[in-house]
Amino acid sequence: MGELVDVCSGRDYKHLSEGTIPVYGTGGYMLSVNDALSYDRDAIGIGRKGTIDRPYILKAPFWTVDTLFYAIPREKVDLNFAFDIFQNIDWKKKDESTGVPSLSKTAINDIDVLAPKHDEQQTIGQFFAALDDLITLHQRKLGAINLTNAIVLFDNGYNPALACELIILKGVLTYAKHHYQKRHVILRLL
């Protein structure tokens, strides 16, 4: 992986003033400050401590806290392609701790990855970005349908909490099943 991305460490933000640059931790957005670790290069955020198995794209400018690495794609490496690789690694198997899950730069850099030429990376990366956008769109539509279903169930005398739990569980399981199947089947084809 070290040939595809430059893994950088986040830092403490408490000395910074309030501003417009987002600060990210392992759980996502936290607050905004007046300085950036990267002003012009997008990256992939991956947890160093705690949540190590949920990478996400960071749009520049940004700051990351010390529990979140940010991986900047090297020259001729497509961000979306690198992100797809990050999403398909079993990060929990790379856990180096006995307590709170943790990763090291070495563990990330030592992962063997095969990558096609840059133009093919862009095609693959764009394909998966479009697929992720489509999944998100359908997930939102499903959420609206599920809300409507919950209201109908409630209006027909069902316990509102139980009705919502059943509908949410059905939506989450359906999304997870389809997202997993599509991504892994397509990656096998590639």
C-alpha positions in Angstrom: 0.0 0.0 0.0 3.0 2.3 0.6 3.5 2.5 -3.1 0.0 3.9 -3.6 -0.4 6.3 -0.7 1.6 8.4 1.7 0.2 7.7 5.2 0.3 10.8 7.4 -0.5 11.2 11.1 -3.2 13.5 12.4 -2.4 15.9 15.2 -4.0 17.6 18.1 -6.2 20.6 17.1 -6.9 22.2 20.5 -4.3 25.0 19.9 -6.1 26.1 16.8 -8.9 28.8 16.6 -12.4 28.3 15.3 -12.6 28.5 11.5 -14.0 27.0 8.4 -11.7 24.0 7.9 -13.2 20.7 9.1 -11.6 18.5 11.7 -12.1 14.8 11.4 -11.7 11.9 13.9 -12.4 8.2 13.5 -16.2 8.9 13.8 -16.2 11.6 11.1 -16.6 15.4 11.3 -16.0 17.0 14.7 -15.7 20.8 14.4 -14.0 23.5 12.2 -10.7 25.2 12.8 -8.5 27.9 11.1 -5.7 25.7 9.8 -5.3 22.5 7.7 -3.0 19.6 7.5 -3.8 19.4 3.8 -5.0 22.4 1.9 -5.1 21.1 -1.6 -4.9 17.3 -1.6 -7.8 15.0 -0.9 -7.1 11.9 1.1 -8.5 8.8 2.7 -9.1 8.8 6.5 -8.4 5.6 8.4 -8.6 5.1 12.1 -5.3 4.7 14.0 -7.1 4.0 17.3 -10.6 2.8 17.9 -12.6 2.5 14.7 -10.0 1.2 12.4 -12.3 -0.5 9.8 -14.3 2.4 8.3 -12.2 4.4 5.9 -13.7 7.5 4.3 -12.7 10.2 1.8 -11.4 13.6 3.1 -11.9 16.5 0.8 -9.2 19.2 1.2 -8.8 21.4 3.1 -9.0 19.3 6.3 -7.4 18.6 9.6 -7.4 15.1 11.3 -7.0 14.3 15.0 -4.2 12.1 16.2 -6.4 9.0 16.2 -6.9 9.2 12.5 -4.3 8.7 9.7 -4.8 10.3 6.4 -3.5 8.6 3.3 -2.7 10.9 0.3 -2.6 9.1 -3.0 0.8 9.3 -4.6 1.3 10.7 -8.1 -0.6 8.7 -10.8 -2.8 7.0 -8.2 -6.5 7.8 -8.4 -8.2 8.7 -5.1 -11.4 6.8 -5.7 -9.4 3.7 -6.7 -7.3 3.8 -3.6 -10.4 4.3 -1.5 -11.9 1.2 -3.1 -8.8 -0.7 -2.1 -9.1 0.6 1.5 -12.7 -0.4 1.7 -11.9 -4.0 0.7 -9.2 -4.7 3.3 -10.1 -6.5 6.5 -8.6 -3.9 8.8 -9.5 -5.8 11.9 -7.0 -8.5 10.8 -4.3 -5.7 10.8 -5.1 -4.8 14.5 -1.9 -4.6 16.5 -3.4 -4.1 20.0 -4.5 -6.2 22.9 -7.2 -3.7 23.9 -8.5 -0.8 21.8 -8.1 -1.6 18.1 -5.1 0.1 16.6 -3.2 0.3 13.3 0.3 1.5 12.5 1.7 3.2 9.4 3.8 0.1 8.9 0.8 -2.2 9.0 -0.9 -0.1 6.3 2.2 0.4 4.2 3.1 -3.4 4.2 -0.2 -4.4 2.6 0.5 -5.9 -0.9 -1.6 -4.3 -3.5 -1.8 -4.8 -7.3 -2.8 -1.6 -9.2 -3.4 -1.1 -12.9 -2.3 2.0 -14.8 -3.6 5.4 -13.8 -6.3 5.6 -16.6 -7.7 2.2 -15.6 -7.6 3.2 -11.9 -9.7 6.3 -12.8 -12.3 4.1 -14.7 -12.6 1.7 -11.8 -12.6 4.5 -9.2 -15.3 6.4 -11.1 -17.4 3.3 -11.5 -17.4 2.5 -7.8 -18.0 6.2 -6.9 -21.0 6.2 -9.2 -22.2 2.9 -7.7 -21.8 4.2 -4.1 -23.8 7.4 -5.1 -26.5 5.1 -6.5 -26.6 3.0 -3.4 -26.8 6.2 -1.2 -29.7 7.5 -3.4 -31.6 4.2 -3.0 -30.9 4.1 0.7 -32.4 7.6 1.1 -35.4 6.5 -1.0 -35.8 3.4 1.2 -35.6 5.6 4.3 -38.5 7.7 3.0 -40.5 4.6 2.2 -39.7 3.2 5.6 -40.8 6.4 7.3 -44.1 6.2 5.4 -44.5 2.5 6.4 -43.8 3.4 10.0 -46.5 6.0 10.0 -49.0 3.6 8.4 -48.2 0.9 11.0 -48.5 3.4 13.8 -51.9 4.6 12.4 -53.1 1.0 12.4 -52.3 0.5 16.0 -48.8 -0.9 16.0 -46.5 0.0 18.8 -44.5 2.9 17.3 -41.1 1.8 18.7 -41.5 -1.8 17.5 -42.8 -0.6 14.1 -39.8 1.7 13.6 -37.3 -1.0 14.8 -38.6 -3.6 12.4 -38.5 -1.2 9.4 -35.1 0.2 10.3 -33.7 -3.3 10.7 -35.2 -4.4 7.4 -33.6 -1.4 5.7 -30.2 -1.8 7.2 -30.0 -5.5 6.4 -31.2 -5.0 2.9 -28.7 -2.2 2.3 -25.8 -4.1 3.9 -26.6 -7.3 1.9 -26.8 -5.5 -1.5 -23.8 -3.2 -0.8 -21.6 -6.2 0.2 -22.7 -8.4 -2.7 -22.4 -5.8 -5.4 -19.0 -4.5 -4.4 -17.5 -8.0 -3.9 -19.0 -9.5 -7.1 -17.8 -6.6 -9.2 -14.3 -6.6 -7.6 -14.0 -10.4 -8.4 -14.9 -9.6 -12.0 -12.2 -7.0 -12.3 
